[in-house]
Amino acid sequence: MSEAGRQAPMRESGSLQMNDLRASLEYYTQKNCAEQWRVFVSEMMSEFYVQVDRELAESFLTRVGTRVAQALPLRPCESLEDVAADLNSILTVIEWGWVRIEETGQHIRIVHGAYPVVPMYDNAPEHWLVPVLEGAYTEWLNSMGGDPTLRAVQVGRPRNTGEPLEFFYGKH
């Protein structure tokens, strides 16, 4: 990845800066969703949300995220910076983008950019990956000694597809 893709995105006055979007666009120019999976994933998620209610679907996807994190565990880390570096290594291997993590006082703030974007058709929800990431980040941070009652939850919604997702890990 180029230097621009490795730089941690910056934040200005409570909103994501252009560097976040640039980092994601840099990533997308190097990676993309394989064509053979686009229709399949879109239709699978659409049918899944038709067959079960949203709450059950998101609970299932959160558990999938937990299993992803268990299958791709973090190495022992001494600091939050080490956790972020190890997560970025894992995300690079599975081509799921980049992450930036920081303490905010009450929460650990997680910004995840260049996440997999699969064009969705028909009734498939665009943000089906959010509960997967919530489950994964909860498991990864809990595995580093976090309180098992804490969890990662998305805060806000990006205005545009491809903008970074933001999560808070803590009590909710």
C-alpha positions as CSV (number, residue, x, y, z in Angstrom):
1,M,0.0,0.0,0.0
2,S,1.3,3.5,-0.7
3,E,2.2,5.9,2.0
4,A,-1.1,7.7,1.6
5,G,-3.0,4.4,2.3
6,R,-0.9,3.8,5.5
7,Q,-1.4,7.1,7.0
8,A,-3.9,7.3,9.8
9,P,-6.9,9.4,8.7
10,M,-7.3,12.7,10.6
11,R,-10.3,14.1,12.4
12,E,-11.4,17.7,12.5
13,S,-14.0,19.2,14.7
14,G,-16.0,16.0,15.3
15,S,-16.2,15.1,11.6
16,L,-14.1,12.9,9.4
17,Q,-11.6,14.7,7.3
18,M,-10.9,14.4,3.6
19,N,-7.8,12.2,4.5
20,D,-10.3,9.5,5.6
21,L,-11.9,9.4,2.2
22,R,-8.6,9.7,0.4
23,A,-7.2,6.7,2.4
24,S,-10.2,4.6,1.4
25,L,-10.1,5.7,-2.2
26,E,-6.4,4.8,-2.3
27,Y,-7.3,1.4,-1.0
28,Y,-10.1,0.9,-3.5
29,T,-7.9,1.7,-6.4
30,Q,-5.7,-1.3,-5.3
31,K,-8.4,-3.8,-4.3
32,N,-12.0,-4.5,-5.3
33,C,-14.8,-7.0,-4.8
34,A,-14.3,-9.9,-7.2
35,E,-17.0,-9.8,-9.9
36,Q,-18.1,-13.4,-9.3
37,W,-19.2,-12.6,-5.7
38,R,-21.1,-9.3,-6.3
39,V,-24.5,-10.8,-7.4
40,F,-24.2,-13.7,-5.1
41,V,-23.5,-11.7,-1.9
42,S,-26.1,-9.1,-2.8
43,E,-28.8,-11.6,-3.5
44,M,-27.9,-13.8,-0.5
45,M,-28.1,-10.8,1.9
46,S,-31.3,-9.6,0.3
47,E,-32.9,-13.0,0.8
48,F,-31.6,-13.3,4.3
49,Y,-33.2,-10.1,5.3
50,V,-36.5,-11.2,3.7
51,Q,-36.5,-14.5,5.5
52,V,-35.7,-13.3,9.0
53,D,-36.5,-10.0,10.8
54,R,-33.8,-7.3,11.0
55,E,-33.0,-7.9,14.7
56,L,-32.4,-11.6,14.2
57,A,-30.4,-11.0,11.0
58,E,-28.2,-8.5,12.7
59,S,-27.7,-10.8,15.7
60,F,-26.6,-13.6,13.4
61,L,-24.2,-11.3,11.5
62,T,-22.8,-10.1,14.8
63,R,-22.0,-13.7,15.8
64,V,-20.4,-14.2,12.4
65,G,-18.2,-11.2,13.1
66,T,-17.3,-12.8,16.5
67,R,-16.3,-16.0,14.7
68,V,-14.2,-14.1,12.1
69,A,-12.3,-12.4,15.0
70,Q,-11.8,-15.8,16.7
71,A,-10.5,-17.3,13.4
72,L,-8.1,-14.3,13.0
73,P,-6.9,-13.6,16.5
74,L,-4.8,-10.7,17.6
75,R,-1.2,-11.3,18.7
76,P,-0.4,-10.2,22.3
77,C,-0.3,-6.4,22.3
78,E,1.2,-4.0,24.8
79,S,-0.7,-0.9,23.7
80,L,-3.6,0.4,21.7
81,E,-1.2,1.3,18.9
82,D,-0.1,-2.3,18.8
83,V,-3.7,-3.4,18.6
84,A,-4.3,-1.0,15.7
85,A,-1.2,-2.2,13.9
86,D,-2.2,-5.9,14.3
87,L,-5.7,-5.2,13.2
88,N,-4.4,-3.4,10.1
89,S,-2.3,-6.5,9.4
90,I,-5.3,-8.8,9.6
91,L,-7.5,-6.4,7.6
92,T,-4.8,-6.2,4.9
93,V,-4.6,-10.0,4.6
94,I,-8.4,-10.4,4.2
95,E,-8.7,-7.2,2.1
96,W,-11.1,-5.5,4.5
97,G,-9.6,-2.0,4.5
98,W,-7.9,-0.2,7.3
99,V,-8.6,0.9,10.9
100,R,-7.6,3.7,13.2
101,I,-8.2,3.4,17.0
102,E,-8.0,6.0,19.7
103,E,-9.0,6.4,23.3
104,T,-11.7,9.1,23.9
105,G,-12.1,8.8,27.6
106,Q,-15.3,6.8,27.9
107,H,-14.9,4.8,24.8
108,I,-12.3,3.5,22.4
109,R,-13.1,5.1,19.0
110,I,-12.7,2.8,16.0
111,V,-12.7,4.3,12.5
112,H,-12.8,1.6,9.7
113,G,-12.3,2.7,6.2
114,A,-12.1,0.9,2.8
115,Y,-14.3,-1.8,4.1
116,P,-15.7,-4.3,1.5
117,V,-18.3,-2.6,-0.6
118,V,-20.5,-4.9,-2.6
119,P,-23.1,-3.2,-4.8
120,M,-26.5,-4.2,-3.5
121,Y,-29.5,-4.8,-5.6
122,D,-33.2,-4.9,-4.7
123,N,-33.9,-5.2,-1.0
124,A,-30.4,-6.0,0.3
125,P,-29.4,-3.5,3.0
126,E,-26.3,-1.5,2.1
127,H,-24.8,-1.7,5.6
128,W,-25.1,-5.4,6.3
129,L,-21.3,-5.5,7.1
130,V,-21.8,-3.2,10.2
131,P,-23.0,-6.0,12.6
132,V,-20.2,-8.2,11.3
133,L,-17.7,-5.5,12.2
134,E,-19.4,-4.8,15.6
135,G,-19.0,-8.5,16.5
136,A,-15.4,-8.7,15.2
137,Y,-14.2,-5.5,17.0
138,T,-16.0,-6.6,20.2
139,E,-14.3,-10.0,20.2
140,W,-10.9,-8.6,19.3
141,L,-10.9,-5.9,22.0
142,N,-12.4,-8.3,24.6
143,S,-9.7,-10.8,23.8
144,M,-7.1,-8.2,24.8
145,G,-8.5,-8.1,28.3
146,G,-11.5,-5.9,27.8
147,D,-14.5,-6.2,30.1
148,P,-16.8,-8.8,28.5
149,T,-19.8,-6.5,29.1
150,L,-18.3,-3.9,26.7
151,R,-19.0,-4.0,23.0
152,A,-18.4,-2.1,19.8
153,V,-21.4,-0.3,18.3
154,Q,-21.6,1.9,15.2
155,V,-22.1,5.5,15.9
156,G,-23.8,7.6,13.1
157,R,-24.0,6.5,9.5
158,P,-21.8,7.6,6.7
159,R,-23.5,10.0,4.3
160,N,-22.0,8.2,1.3
161,T,-21.1,4.7,0.4
162,G,-17.4,4.2,1.0
163,E,-17.0,6.8,3.7
164,P,-15.4,5.3,6.9
165,L,-17.5,3.7,9.5
166,E,-17.2,4.8,13.1
167,F,-17.6,2.6,16.2
168,F,-17.4,3.1,19.9
169,Y,-16.2,0.3,22.1
170,G,-17.5,0.6,25.6
171,K,-20.7,0.5,27.7
172,H,-23.8,1.3,25.7
